[in-house]
Amino acid sequence: MKGVILAGGTGSRLYPKTRNTNKHLLPVGGVPMIHHGIGKLKEAGIDEILIVTGKAHIDLMIEELGFGGALGVRVSYEIQEEAGGVAEALGLAGGFSGGEPVAVLLGDNIFSDSLEAHVRPFLESEAQAMVFLKRVKDPERFGIATFADGRICAIEEKPSKPVSDYAVTGIYLYKPQVFSIINRLKPSERKELEITDVNRAFLHTGLLDFRILTGHWIDAGTHASLAEADRLFTPSVSAEVRHS
C-alpha cells in the first residue's frame, strides 16, 4: 500500500497565518502539521508517500520535506493546478499508485489512532474502500454516515438535521478501483469532484467498509481547531491527557 496526503487548498479559514505559507506547514505540537500524517502512514508500514499540493507553495513543501529521507520515508509530489475538489486531487495519484491500494489522508486531519491494525484486514477483505468515522458534537459541519444492520446505509453532506453524529473523517483506504470511479465523476454544484461521491459509489455497490476512531481527531482547518490540535498533540500535553 502507498500513501497519499492531500495538502492543497488556500487555507482561507486560517488567514492571515496562511498569507505566506501552506496551512499544512503551520506548527502543530512543535512540528509542521504535515509531519503528523507522514508519521501515521510510516507507523502503518507505508513509506512511499505522495504529497498533492498547490503550485503557490510547492517550493516551501519541498524545502520542508525534501524527498523524505530525514523522516525515513520516500516522498514525491504532484501539483493540483486549481481548486477542483478532494477527489480531483486524489485522481492525480493514479500514476503514483501503480495499480496498488492507497491510504489517503487530508493533511489537516490530526488524529491519535493508529492505522496499522486496519491495513492488512482491509487488503485481505472484499471491500474496495474503508472510511474512518468519529462521533462529533456538531455533525451539521461534516459528511455524516447513517447505519442500518451494522453497515453504512447513507452518507449525507453537512445535513441541516443530522440523524447521526458519526462524521466521515479525512482518512480513507482505497483499492485501485477508486481511480476509475474518479474518472467517471461529474462535478458537484461547487464545480468540484467530491470525495463523498466517491464513497457513495462504493456504498451503492456494497463495497464500503468503515472503522470508528476512538482517540483524538481534529480537522485543524480553523484558528480554534488549530489551537486545539496544538494543545492536544504537543508531546507533554498529550502525555498528561493520556494519564488523566
C-alpha positions as CSV (number, residue, x, y, z in Angstrom):
1,M,0.0,0.0,0.0
2,K,1.1,3.5,-0.8
3,G,0.3,6.7,1.0
4,V,-1.3,10.0,-0.4
5,I,-1.5,13.2,1.7
6,L,-3.8,15.9,0.2
7,A,-2.2,19.2,1.2
8,G,-3.6,21.8,-1.2
9,G,-6.2,24.5,-0.7
10,T,-5.8,28.2,0.0
11,G,-6.1,28.0,3.8
12,S,-8.6,30.9,3.7
13,R,-10.1,30.0,7.1
14,L,-6.7,30.3,8.7
15,Y,-5.8,33.7,7.2
16,P,-3.6,35.6,8.0
17,K,-1.5,32.7,9.2
18,T,-1.6,31.3,5.7
19,R,-0.8,34.5,3.9
20,N,2.8,33.3,3.1
21,T,2.6,29.6,3.6
22,N,0.6,26.4,3.1
23,K,-1.6,25.6,6.1
24,H,-0.1,22.1,6.3
25,L,3.2,23.7,7.2
26,L,1.8,25.5,10.2
27,P,3.1,24.1,13.5
28,V,1.0,21.5,15.5
29,G,2.7,20.0,18.6
30,G,6.0,21.5,17.7
31,V,6.3,20.2,14.1
32,P,4.7,21.2,10.8
33,M,1.2,19.8,10.6
34,I,2.0,17.6,7.6
35,H,4.5,15.6,9.7
36,H,1.7,14.1,11.7
37,G,0.2,12.5,8.6
38,I,3.5,11.2,7.4
39,G,4.1,9.8,10.8
40,K,0.8,7.9,10.8
41,L,1.5,6.4,7.4
42,K,5.0,5.4,8.4
43,E,3.6,3.8,11.6
44,A,1.3,1.7,9.5
45,G,4.3,0.4,7.4
46,I,3.6,2.8,4.5
47,D,6.8,4.5,3.5
48,E,6.2,5.6,-0.1
49,I,4.1,8.8,0.1
50,L,2.8,11.3,-2.5
51,I,2.1,14.9,-1.4
52,V,-0.5,16.6,-3.5
53,T,-0.4,20.4,-3.1
54,G,-0.9,23.7,-4.9
55,K,1.6,25.4,-7.1
56,A,1.8,28.5,-4.8
57,H,3.6,26.7,-2.0
58,I,5.2,23.6,-3.7
59,D,8.7,25.1,-3.1
60,L,8.1,25.6,0.6
61,M,6.8,22.0,0.9
62,I,9.8,20.6,-0.9
63,E,12.1,22.8,1.3
64,E,10.5,21.3,4.4
65,L,10.2,17.6,3.4
66,G,12.7,17.2,0.6
67,F,12.3,13.6,-0.6
68,G,11.6,12.2,2.8
69,G,14.9,10.8,3.8
70,A,15.2,12.6,7.1
71,L,11.8,11.2,8.1
72,G,12.5,7.6,7.0
73,V,10.1,7.7,4.0
74,R,10.2,8.4,0.3
75,V,8.2,11.5,-0.7
76,S,7.2,12.6,-4.2
77,Y,4.9,15.4,-5.3
78,E,2.0,16.3,-7.6
79,I,0.6,19.8,-8.1
80,Q,-3.1,20.4,-8.2
81,E,-3.3,23.4,-10.5
82,E,-6.6,24.8,-9.2
83,A,-9.2,24.0,-6.5
84,G,-11.1,21.1,-8.1
85,G,-12.1,19.1,-5.0
86,V,-10.6,16.4,-2.9
87,A,-11.5,13.7,-5.4
88,E,-9.8,15.5,-8.2
89,A,-6.7,15.9,-6.0
90,L,-6.7,12.1,-5.3
91,G,-7.2,11.4,-9.0
92,L,-3.7,12.9,-9.6
93,A,-2.3,10.0,-7.6
94,G,-3.4,7.4,-10.2
95,G,0.0,7.1,-11.8
96,F,1.8,7.1,-8.5
97,S,-0.3,4.2,-7.2
98,G,0.8,2.0,-10.0
99,G,-2.2,-0.2,-9.5
100,E,-1.6,-0.6,-5.8
101,P,-4.0,0.3,-2.9
102,V,-3.6,3.7,-1.3
103,A,-4.1,5.1,2.2
104,V,-5.4,8.7,1.8
105,L,-5.2,11.4,4.4
106,L,-6.4,15.0,4.3
107,G,-3.3,16.8,5.6
108,D,-5.2,18.9,8.1
109,N,-6.7,15.9,9.8
110,I,-4.7,15.3,13.0
111,F,-5.5,12.1,14.9
112,S,-4.2,9.8,17.6
113,D,-5.5,6.3,16.5
114,S,-3.1,4.0,14.7
115,L,-3.9,2.8,11.1
116,E,-1.6,-0.2,11.4
117,A,-4.3,-2.6,12.7
118,H,-6.6,-1.8,9.8
119,V,-4.4,-2.0,6.8
120,R,-4.0,-5.8,6.5
121,P,-7.6,-6.7,7.2
122,F,-8.7,-4.2,4.5
123,L,-6.2,-5.6,2.0
124,E,-7.5,-9.1,2.7
125,S,-11.2,-8.2,2.5
126,E,-13.6,-7.9,-0.4
127,A,-14.1,-4.2,0.5
128,Q,-12.8,-1.7,-2.1
129,A,-12.9,1.3,0.3
130,M,-12.7,2.0,4.0
131,V,-13.7,5.2,5.7
132,F,-12.9,6.2,9.3
133,L,-15.7,7.7,11.4
134,K,-15.6,9.8,14.5
135,R,-18.5,10.9,16.8
136,V,-18.8,14.7,16.8
137,K,-20.7,17.3,18.7
138,D,-21.5,19.4,15.6
139,P,-22.5,16.9,12.9
140,E,-24.0,19.6,10.7
141,R,-20.4,20.6,9.8
142,F,-19.4,17.3,8.3
143,G,-20.3,14.5,6.0
144,I,-22.4,12.2,8.2
145,A,-22.8,8.4,8.0
146,T,-26.0,6.7,9.0
147,F,-26.4,2.9,9.6
148,A,-28.7,0.0,9.1
149,D,-27.9,-3.6,10.1
150,G,-24.4,-2.6,11.2
151,R,-23.4,-1.2,7.8
152,I,-23.3,2.4,6.5
153,C,-26.6,2.9,4.5
154,A,-26.1,6.6,3.6
155,I,-23.7,9.5,3.7
156,E,-25.2,13.0,3.8
157,E,-23.0,16.0,3.4
158,K,-23.5,18.7,6.1
159,P,-27.1,17.8,6.9
160,S,-29.2,20.6,8.4
161,K,-31.0,17.9,10.6
162,P,-28.5,15.2,11.2
163,V,-29.9,11.8,12.1
164,S,-26.4,10.5,13.2
165,D,-23.4,12.1,14.9
166,Y,-20.8,9.9,13.1
167,A,-18.7,12.2,10.9
168,V,-16.7,10.8,7.9
169,T,-13.2,11.9,8.6
170,G,-10.5,12.7,6.0
171,I,-8.9,9.3,6.4
172,Y,-9.5,6.7,3.7
173,L,-8.2,3.3,2.4
174,Y,-8.9,2.5,-1.2
175,K,-8.1,-0.2,-3.7
176,P,-7.2,0.8,-7.3
177,Q,-10.8,0.8,-8.4
178,V,-11.1,4.3,-6.8
179,F,-9.3,5.9,-9.8
180,S,-11.8,4.5,-12.4
181,I,-14.6,5.9,-10.2
182,I,-13.0,9.3,-10.0
183,N,-12.6,9.3,-13.8
184,R,-16.4,8.9,-14.1
185,L,-17.4,11.5,-11.6
186,K,-19.4,14.6,-12.5
187,P,-18.6,17.9,-10.8
188,S,-20.9,18.9,-8.0
189,E,-22.8,22.2,-7.7
190,R,-19.5,23.6,-6.3
191,K,-17.9,22.6,-9.6
192,E,-15.6,20.2,-7.8
193,L,-15.2,16.4,-7.7
194,E,-16.4,15.4,-4.3
195,I,-14.9,12.6,-2.2
196,T,-18.3,12.0,-0.7
197,D,-19.5,11.0,-4.2
198,V,-16.6,8.5,-4.4
199,N,-17.5,6.9,-1.1
200,R,-21.2,6.8,-2.1
201,A,-20.2,4.9,-5.3
202,F,-18.6,2.2,-3.1
203,L,-21.5,2.3,-0.7
204,H,-24.0,1.6,-3.6
205,T,-22.1,-1.5,-4.7
206,G,-21.8,-2.8,-1.1
207,L,-18.0,-2.5,-1.1
208,L,-17.6,0.2,1.5
209,D,-16.3,-0.7,5.0
210,F,-15.7,1.5,8.0
211,R,-13.9,1.8,11.3
212,I,-14.7,4.2,14.2
213,L,-11.9,6.3,15.7
214,T,-11.7,6.1,19.5
215,G,-8.9,8.6,20.1
216,H,-8.5,12.3,19.4
217,W,-9.3,13.6,15.9
218,I,-9.3,17.2,14.8
219,D,-9.9,18.9,11.4
220,A,-7.3,21.6,12.1
221,G,-8.5,24.0,9.4
222,T,-9.7,26.9,11.6
223,H,-8.0,29.0,14.1
224,A,-9.8,27.4,17.0
225,S,-9.3,23.8,15.8
226,L,-5.6,24.5,15.0
227,A,-5.1,25.8,18.6
228,E,-6.9,22.7,20.0
229,A,-4.8,20.4,17.9
230,D,-1.6,22.1,19.1
231,R,-2.8,21.7,22.7
232,L,-3.6,18.0,22.3
233,F,-0.7,17.0,20.2
234,T,2.1,18.8,22.0
235,P,4.0,15.9,23.5
236,S,4.0,16.9,27.1
237,V,0.3,17.8,27.0
238,S,-0.6,14.6,25.1
239,A,1.1,12.6,27.9
240,E,-0.9,14.4,30.5
241,V,-4.2,13.8,28.6
242,R,-3.4,10.1,28.3
243,H,-2.8,9.7,32.0
244,S,-5.6,11.9,33.2
